[in-house]
Amino acid sequence: MGRKSKFFTLVIVPSSYGKVRRIVIPKFVVTAAIIGLIICFFALFYFIGEYKIVKDKLTYLEDLEKLTQIQQKKIASLVEKVSQFNQTLNRLKEMEDRLKTMAGMGGGTTDVEEGLGKGGPDTYVPFGNPAPEKIINDPLQVIKTIEGNFESLKERARLQEENFSRIQEIIERKKALFSSTPNIFPVKGWISSGYGLRINPFTHKREMHEAIDIVASWGTPVKAACQGRVVYTGWKNFYGLVIRIENEYGYSTIYAHLSKILVRRGERVKKGQIIGRVGSSGRSTGPHLHFEVWKGKKTINPLSLMVEPLDLS
């Protein structure tokens, strides 16, 4: 009994009249075979799992490589855009210099003491165009460089904006000054009497003529030589029908001997606006415009302010 318990007997019975065969198999062989099958089964599952992991890793690496290539292209594009933005700021700087020259703020390449922002951080590191391969392949270096460039360009853009705002303010002030300066002739015609000493046609005495007389046809439109507010309209002694305009820059202009007044007292008029018509009211020898300019409490020669010749047509 003890011996038989250590073996398995496999009986083979043929289908015909053959001899019955018996095969004796030790139990440890069967046990080892079963254990081997179990080990093979688990090994198979292990290798299948490892294969799946390796396959997933390969897929991930392929996707990562594609993503890296896309990122490299985007980094190259970003580098190019940063470089283009820097070139745009350089063109804006050149435009700023031209505007400063046009505004009478000094030379195009020199700073002027007009409150303009100057300089900016000198930390921009150009990549070149296209960017070097070794830089593109080092994302950390690219990001670090771009961050530094961005801060530099951001500060330059801020200063550029401040400078343009300042230039605009100065141009607006100069524009307002130009509009408030009586430097255009108020009427077409020819000068019959200039500013300075002359023989008075009525008294025949030598006296100061603090204006210019412009001869023109009756009813010729009279324009405001500068912008301002109408402070007087009406009849005044020898002036006849007269208009007086003053502005905040200290200029006062008088238009006398009119035949008609087209503005009202207190009205704000623009430079070049028609305010009346030529006549011969008051003490006058014929149709003309008596044009008088005051700066503060003194009269000045209107011809010293003119920026264009008198239109004789």
Beta strands, then each sheet from edge to edge (+ up, - down):
strand 1: 7-12
strand 2: 21-26
strand 3: 190-193
strand 4: 196-199
strand 5: 206-209
strand 6: 212-215
strand 7: 221-223
strand 8: 228-236
strand 9: 240-246
strand 10: 251-261
strand 11: 268-269
strand 12: 274-278
strand 13: 288-295
strand 14: 298-300
sheet 1: 1+ 2-
sheet 2: 3+ 6- 13+ 10- 9+ 8- 11+
sheet 3: 3+ 6- 13+ 14-
sheet 4: 3+ 6- 13+ 10- 12+ 7-
sheet 5: 4+ 5-
end
